Amino acid sequence: MSAESRPIHAPTSGQDQRLDPANISQLVAVSLRLAMELSAVRERLRTHELLLQKQGILSADAVDQFAPDVEETRRRLSEDRTLIEALARDLGLQNRA
């Protein structure tokens, strides 16, 4: 099985289990980390879009109409997987069966 196709082992279904305080703390830390990253990326992305529109380089609809090619789609999926694996490690979920 290739690295790209190997599953990420994280409990996502089945019987609900109580989280102990350490797990809750990890979950809060990961959530805050993601929220901070998302906020920074949104701000920068919006700045780029506004500057490009202001300079007449990009229309308001261009981003919504963009369709990535196969190679770009692969790159994005790989980056998504890297992020998910990092989050799973932060939560102590990596490599569980």
C-alpha positions as CSV (number, residue, x, y, z in Angstrom):
1,M,0.0,0.0,0.0
2,S,1.5,3.4,-1.0
3,A,1.9,6.2,1.5
4,E,-0.9,8.2,-0.3
5,S,-3.4,5.3,0.0
6,R,-2.6,4.0,3.5
7,P,-5.4,4.8,5.9
8,I,-5.2,7.2,8.7
9,H,-6.3,5.3,11.8
10,A,-8.5,7.5,13.9
11,P,-11.8,6.5,15.5
12,T,-14.6,8.1,13.6
13,S,-17.4,5.7,14.1
14,G,-18.7,3.1,16.6
15,Q,-19.7,3.5,20.1
16,D,-19.1,6.9,21.7
17,Q,-16.4,6.9,24.4
18,R,-15.9,9.4,27.2
19,L,-12.9,11.7,26.8
20,D,-10.6,12.0,29.8
21,P,-9.4,15.5,30.7
22,A,-6.1,15.0,28.8
23,N,-7.9,14.2,25.6
24,I,-10.2,17.2,26.0
25,S,-7.2,19.4,26.5
26,Q,-5.6,18.0,23.3
27,L,-8.9,18.5,21.4
28,V,-9.1,22.1,22.6
29,A,-5.5,22.8,21.7
30,V,-6.0,21.4,18.2
31,S,-9.2,23.3,17.7
32,L,-7.6,26.6,18.7
33,R,-4.6,25.9,16.5
34,L,-6.8,25.3,13.5
35,A,-8.9,28.4,14.3
36,M,-5.8,30.6,14.5
37,E,-4.4,29.2,11.2
38,L,-7.7,29.5,9.4
39,S,-8.2,33.1,10.6
40,A,-4.7,34.1,9.3
41,V,-5.1,32.3,6.0
42,R,-8.6,33.9,5.4
43,E,-7.2,37.4,6.1
44,R,-4.3,37.0,3.8
45,L,-6.4,35.4,1.1
46,R,-9.0,38.2,1.2
47,T,-6.1,40.7,1.0
48,H,-4.7,39.0,-2.1
49,E,-8.1,38.8,-3.8
50,L,-8.9,42.5,-3.1
51,L,-5.5,43.6,-4.4
52,L,-5.8,41.6,-7.5
53,Q,-9.3,42.9,-8.1
54,K,-8.2,46.5,-7.5
55,Q,-5.4,46.1,-10.0
56,G,-7.8,44.6,-12.6
57,I,-5.9,41.2,-12.7
58,L,-8.6,39.1,-11.2
59,S,-12.4,39.4,-11.5
60,A,-14.6,38.8,-8.4
61,D,-15.9,35.5,-10.0
62,A,-12.5,34.1,-11.2
63,V,-11.7,32.2,-8.0
64,D,-15.2,30.6,-7.8
65,Q,-15.0,29.5,-11.4
66,F,-11.5,28.0,-11.2
67,A,-11.1,24.2,-11.7
68,P,-7.7,22.8,-10.9
69,D,-6.0,20.3,-13.2
70,V,-5.2,16.7,-12.2
71,E,-1.7,17.5,-10.9
72,E,-2.9,20.4,-8.8
73,T,-5.7,18.3,-7.4
74,R,-3.1,15.6,-6.4
75,R,-1.0,18.3,-4.7
76,R,-3.9,19.7,-2.8
77,L,-5.0,16.2,-1.7
78,S,-1.5,15.4,-0.5
79,E,-1.3,18.7,1.5
80,D,-4.7,17.9,3.0
81,R,-3.5,14.4,4.1
82,T,-0.4,15.9,5.6
83,L,-2.6,18.3,7.7
84,I,-4.9,15.5,8.8
85,E,-2.0,13.3,9.8
86,A,-0.5,16.2,11.8
87,L,-3.8,16.7,13.6
88,A,-4.2,13.0,14.3
89,R,-0.7,13.0,15.8
90,D,-1.6,16.0,18.0
91,L,-4.7,14.1,19.2
92,G,-2.7,10.9,19.8
93,L,-4.7,9.1,17.2
94,Q,-2.0,8.2,14.7
95,N,-1.1,4.5,14.2
96,R,-4.0,3.1,16.3
97,A,-5.6,0.0,14.9
